[in-house]
Amino acid sequence: WLDPPRSVSSIIADKARIKSVGPRSSQKEMLGLLLEEASATRRCNFVLKPDSNRFLVWNLLFMTVLFYDCVTFPLAAFDMKESFWIPNLWAASFWTVDFIMSFFVAYTNKAGQLETEQSKVMVHYVRNWMLPDLVVVVVDWVMLFNSENQDPAFNSAGLVRLGKAVRYLRIMRVLRILRLRKLREAINKFDELVNSPYFTIGKGIVVNLIVILLLSHFIGCTWYAIGSSKVDGYDNWVDFYDFRDLDSTYVYLTSLHWSITQFTPGSMHIQPHNSLERIFAVTVLMCGMIVFSSTVSSITAAT
């Protein structure tokens, strides 16, 4: 994962670049820039360049774990935590390693140059993403520790209040979604490597489908969470259709089915039964029309 030392061929190429510049003053300026670049490279052997193939492999792992987080985070509404303890342990370990590695990833400064000096790289990360990443990593480990220790003897030591506090900390995990910005960098890197218009078209279609599925996943889980809440004087769809005691997998698939129908002309028998559910359904329907039309237009333009 370290940057390799400069080869003899690269040094010879740099000398040729200097001679091709022209006037001696310009050659001195070019030589100064190259010496500065070489000294910076020697100073920061532990800095990982974002355009390297090794960092691309790490971004692949990043996208995989981030996709897992986006899928499992809303499933808390269905009480499926016991099914994901081992994967959550691996995910928390990955985010911890990613947090440490982020101190050694070079960045592009305001002048448009790649900054590889170790101290500046660390300061840049501390000022930008260190605090959100640290909060999410700590919340992940606390929630993992809390889910593993649910026996009465353990909770009798006053950790019941800690467990309740952890439930409120779950909302902090949504900060992980902010890291979706790095997905664009990784996808653009793939485009540069493949360099094929067919890959670009296929990538656009697949990305649009994944976005719709993830949105439907989030909306379906939220739809079930709203339907599980009590509204004075009104029924809710979970109790009206007797979904309270059914298998969690079937209830999730039903909620996902309902959410997908909001993006397409399809329909199903599940309907809102109180004002809160009706407001949510209308909002999702309006957003669904916009997302569906923009997705169709983008696919049409790509092909």
C-alpha positions as CSV (number, residue, x, y, z in Angstrom):
1,W,0.0,0.0,0.0
2,L,3.0,2.3,0.0
3,D,4.1,4.5,-2.9
4,P,7.0,2.8,-4.7
5,P,10.3,4.7,-5.1
6,R,11.0,6.5,-8.3
7,S,12.6,4.3,-11.0
8,V,15.6,5.2,-13.2
9,S,13.4,5.6,-16.3
10,S,11.3,8.2,-14.6
11,I,14.4,10.2,-13.6
12,I,15.6,10.1,-17.2
13,A,12.2,11.1,-18.5
14,D,12.2,14.1,-16.1
15,K,15.6,15.2,-17.4
16,A,14.3,15.1,-20.9
17,R,11.3,17.2,-19.9
18,I,13.7,19.8,-18.4
19,K,15.8,20.0,-21.6
20,S,12.7,20.3,-23.8
21,V,11.4,23.4,-21.8
22,G,13.7,25.8,-23.6
23,P,15.3,28.8,-21.8
24,R,17.6,28.2,-18.9
25,S,15.3,30.1,-16.5
26,S,12.4,27.9,-17.4
27,Q,14.6,24.8,-17.0
28,K,15.5,26.0,-13.5
29,E,11.9,26.5,-12.6
30,M,11.0,23.0,-13.9
31,L,14.0,21.5,-12.1
32,G,12.8,23.1,-8.8
33,L,9.3,21.7,-9.2
34,L,10.7,18.2,-9.9
35,L,13.0,18.4,-7.0
36,E,10.2,19.5,-4.8
37,E,8.0,16.7,-6.0
38,A,10.8,14.1,-5.5
39,S,11.5,15.4,-2.0
40,A,7.8,15.3,-1.2
41,T,7.7,11.7,-2.4
42,R,10.6,10.7,-0.2
43,R,9.0,12.4,2.8
44,C,5.6,10.7,2.5
45,N,6.2,7.0,1.7
46,F,3.1,6.2,3.9
47,V,0.7,8.4,1.9
48,L,-1.6,6.6,-0.4
49,K,-2.4,8.3,-3.7
50,P,-6.1,8.4,-4.6
51,D,-5.4,7.6,-8.3
52,S,-3.5,4.4,-7.5
53,N,-4.8,1.0,-8.4
54,R,-4.4,-0.1,-4.8
55,F,-6.7,2.6,-3.6
56,L,-9.1,1.5,-6.3
57,V,-9.2,-2.0,-4.7
58,W,-9.9,-0.4,-1.4
59,N,-12.7,1.6,-2.9
60,L,-14.2,-1.6,-4.1
61,L,-14.3,-2.9,-0.6
62,F,-15.6,0.5,0.6
63,M,-18.5,0.3,-1.9
64,T,-19.3,-3.3,-0.8
65,V,-19.4,-2.5,2.9
66,L,-21.2,0.8,2.3
67,F,-23.9,-1.0,0.3
68,Y,-24.2,-3.5,3.2
69,D,-24.7,-0.6,5.6
70,C,-27.3,1.0,3.4
71,V,-29.2,-2.3,3.3
72,T,-29.0,-3.3,7.0
73,F,-29.4,0.1,8.6
74,P,-33.2,0.5,7.8
75,L,-33.9,-3.2,8.7
76,A,-33.7,-2.2,12.3
77,A,-37.5,-1.4,11.9
78,F,-38.1,-5.2,11.5
79,D,-36.0,-6.3,14.5
80,M,-33.6,-8.5,12.5
81,K,-30.5,-7.5,14.5
82,E,-29.6,-11.1,15.6
83,S,-29.2,-12.2,12.0
84,F,-26.5,-9.7,11.2
85,W,-24.1,-9.8,14.2
86,I,-21.2,-11.4,12.5
87,P,-21.4,-9.2,9.3
88,N,-21.8,-6.2,11.5
89,L,-18.6,-7.2,13.3
90,W,-16.8,-7.3,10.0
91,A,-18.3,-4.0,8.9
92,A,-17.3,-2.3,12.1
93,S,-13.8,-3.6,11.8
94,F,-13.6,-2.4,8.2
95,W,-14.7,1.1,9.1
96,T,-12.2,1.2,11.9
97,V,-9.4,0.3,9.4
98,D,-10.8,2.8,6.9
99,F,-10.8,5.5,9.6
100,I,-7.1,4.9,10.3
101,M,-6.2,4.7,6.6
102,S,-7.9,8.1,5.9
103,F,-5.1,9.8,7.7
104,F,-2.8,8.6,5.0
105,V,-4.8,9.4,1.8
106,A,-3.5,12.3,-0.3
107,Y,-5.9,15.0,-1.4
108,T,-6.1,17.7,-4.1
109,N,-5.5,21.2,-2.6
110,K,-7.1,24.4,-3.7
111,A,-4.4,25.0,-6.3
112,G,-5.4,21.8,-8.0
113,Q,-2.2,19.9,-7.0
114,L,-2.0,16.6,-5.3
115,E,-0.9,17.2,-1.7
116,T,1.2,14.3,-0.4
117,E,2.9,15.8,2.6
118,Q,2.1,13.7,5.6
119,S,1.4,16.4,8.1
120,K,-0.9,18.4,5.7
121,V,-2.8,15.2,4.7
122,M,-3.5,14.4,8.4
123,V,-4.5,18.0,9.2
124,H,-6.8,18.0,6.2
125,Y,-8.6,14.9,7.3
126,V,-8.9,16.1,10.9
127,R,-10.5,19.3,9.7
128,N,-13.0,17.6,7.4
129,W,-14.2,14.1,7.9
130,M,-12.4,12.8,11.1
131,L,-15.1,13.8,13.5
132,P,-18.1,12.3,11.6
133,D,-16.1,9.1,10.9
134,L,-15.1,8.8,14.5
135,V,-18.6,9.2,15.7
136,V,-20.0,6.6,13.4
137,V,-17.2,4.1,14.2
138,V,-17.8,4.6,18.0
139,V,-21.5,4.2,17.6
140,D,-21.0,1.0,15.5
141,W,-18.9,-0.6,18.2
142,V,-21.2,0.5,21.1
143,M,-24.2,-0.8,19.3
144,L,-22.4,-4.1,18.5
145,F,-21.4,-4.5,22.1
146,N,-24.9,-3.6,23.4
147,S,-26.5,-6.2,21.0
148,E,-24.2,-8.9,22.3
149,N,-24.9,-8.3,25.9
150,Q,-28.7,-8.4,26.4
151,D,-29.0,-10.9,29.2
152,P,-30.7,-9.7,32.4
153,A,-27.7,-10.1,34.7
154,F,-25.7,-7.8,32.4
155,N,-28.4,-5.2,32.1
156,S,-29.1,-5.2,35.8
157,A,-25.8,-3.3,36.4
158,G,-27.5,-0.1,35.1
159,L,-26.7,-0.7,31.4
160,V,-30.4,-0.6,30.5
161,R,-30.2,3.1,30.3
162,L,-27.1,2.7,28.1
163,G,-29.1,0.5,25.8
164,K,-31.8,3.1,25.5
165,A,-29.2,5.7,24.8
166,V,-27.7,3.6,22.1
167,R,-31.1,3.4,20.4
168,Y,-31.0,7.2,20.1
169,L,-27.5,7.0,18.7
170,R,-28.6,4.9,15.8
171,I,-29.6,8.0,13.9
172,M,-25.9,9.0,14.0
173,R,-25.2,6.0,11.7
174,V,-26.9,7.9,8.9
175,L,-23.7,9.9,8.7
176,R,-22.2,6.9,6.9
177,I,-24.4,7.8,3.9
178,L,-22.5,11.0,3.5
179,R,-19.6,8.9,2.4
180,L,-21.5,8.1,-0.8
181,R,-19.6,11.0,-2.3
182,K,-16.6,8.7,-2.6
183,L,-18.6,6.3,-4.9
184,R,-18.4,8.9,-7.7
185,E,-14.6,8.9,-7.5
186,A,-14.4,5.2,-7.6
187,I,-16.9,4.9,-10.5
188,N,-15.0,7.6,-12.5
189,K,-11.8,5.6,-12.0
190,F,-13.5,2.5,-13.4
191,D,-14.5,4.6,-16.5
192,E,-11.0,5.7,-17.0
193,L,-9.6,2.1,-16.7
194,V,-12.2,0.5,-19.0
195,N,-12.5,3.4,-21.4
196,S,-15.5,2.0,-23.3
197,P,-18.8,3.7,-24.2
198,Y,-20.7,0.4,-23.8
199,F,-19.4,0.1,-20.2
200,T,-20.5,3.7,-19.5
201,I,-24.0,3.0,-20.8
202,G,-24.3,-0.2,-18.9
203,K,-22.9,1.4,-15.8
204,G,-25.5,4.2,-16.0
205,I,-28.3,1.7,-16.2
206,V,-27.1,-0.4,-13.4
207,V,-26.5,2.6,-11.1
208,N,-30.0,3.9,-11.8
209,L,-31.5,0.5,-10.9
210,I,-29.5,0.2,-7.7
211,V,-30.5,3.8,-6.7
212,I,-34.2,2.9,-7.2
213,L,-33.8,-0.3,-5.3
214,L,-32.1,1.4,-2.4
215,L,-34.7,4.2,-2.3
216,S,-37.4,1.6,-2.4
217,H,-35.7,-0.3,0.4
218,F,-35.5,2.8,2.6
219,I,-39.1,3.8,1.9
220,G,-40.4,0.3,2.5
221,C,-38.7,0.1,5.9
222,T,-40.0,3.6,6.8
223,W,-43.5,2.6,5.6
224,Y,-43.4,-0.4,8.0
225,A,-42.1,1.8,10.9
226,I,-44.9,4.3,10.4
227,G,-47.5,1.5,10.1
228,S,-46.2,0.0,13.4
229,S,-46.9,3.2,15.3
230,K,-50.1,4.0,17.1
231,V,-52.3,6.9,16.1
232,D,-55.1,7.8,18.5
233,G,-58.5,7.3,17.0
234,Y,-57.2,5.6,13.8
235,D,-56.1,2.1,12.8
236,N,-52.7,1.4,11.0
237,W,-52.1,-0.8,8.1
238,V,-50.0,-3.3,10.0
239,D,-52.8,-4.1,12.4
240,F,-55.6,-3.7,9.8
241,Y,-54.1,-6.4,7.5
242,D,-52.9,-8.5,10.5
243,F,-49.2,-8.2,9.7
244,R,-48.1,-7.8,13.4
245,D,-47.4,-11.5,14.0
246,L,-46.3,-12.6,10.6
247,D,-42.8,-13.6,9.6
248,S,-40.4,-10.6,9.3
249,T,-39.2,-11.6,5.9
250,Y,-42.7,-11.7,4.4
251,V,-43.6,-8.3,6.1
252,Y,-40.4,-6.8,4.7
253,L,-41.1,-8.1,1.2
254,T,-44.6,-6.7,1.4
255,S,-43.3,-3.3,2.4
256,L,-40.7,-3.4,-0.3
257,H,-43.5,-4.3,-2.8
258,W,-45.5,-1.3,-1.7
259,S,-42.6,1.1,-2.0
260,I,-41.7,-0.2,-5.5
261,T,-45.3,0.4,-6.7
262,Q,-44.8,4.1,-5.8
263,F,-42.1,4.4,-8.5
264,T,-44.0,2.5,-11.2
265,P,-47.6,2.3,-12.5
266,G,-48.2,-0.9,-10.4
267,S,-50.5,-1.2,-7.5
268,M,-51.2,-3.5,-4.5
269,H,-53.9,-4.0,-1.9
270,I,-52.0,-2.3,1.0
271,Q,-53.5,1.2,1.6
272,P,-52.9,3.9,4.2
273,H,-55.3,4.0,7.2
274,N,-54.5,7.2,9.1
275,S,-53.4,10.7,8.4
276,L,-49.7,10.0,9.0
277,E,-49.7,7.1,6.6
278,R,-51.6,9.1,4.1
279,I,-49.2,12.1,4.2
280,F,-46.2,9.7,3.8
281,A,-47.9,7.9,0.9
282,V,-48.7,11.1,-1.0
283,T,-45.1,12.5,-0.4
284,V,-43.6,9.2,-1.7
285,L,-45.9,9.2,-4.7
286,M,-44.9,12.7,-5.7
287,C,-41.2,11.9,-5.3
288,G,-41.6,8.6,-7.1
289,M,-43.0,10.3,-10.2
290,I,-40.0,12.6,-10.3
291,V,-37.5,9.8,-9.8
292,F,-39.1,7.5,-12.3
293,S,-39.4,10.1,-15.0
294,S,-35.8,11.3,-14.5
295,T,-34.5,7.7,-14.5
296,V,-36.3,6.9,-17.8
297,S,-35.0,10.1,-19.4
298,S,-31.4,9.5,-18.3
299,I,-31.5,5.9,-19.6
300,T,-32.9,7.2,-22.9
301,A,-30.2,9.8,-23.2
302,A,-27.5,7.3,-22.4
303,T,-28.6,4.9,-25.1
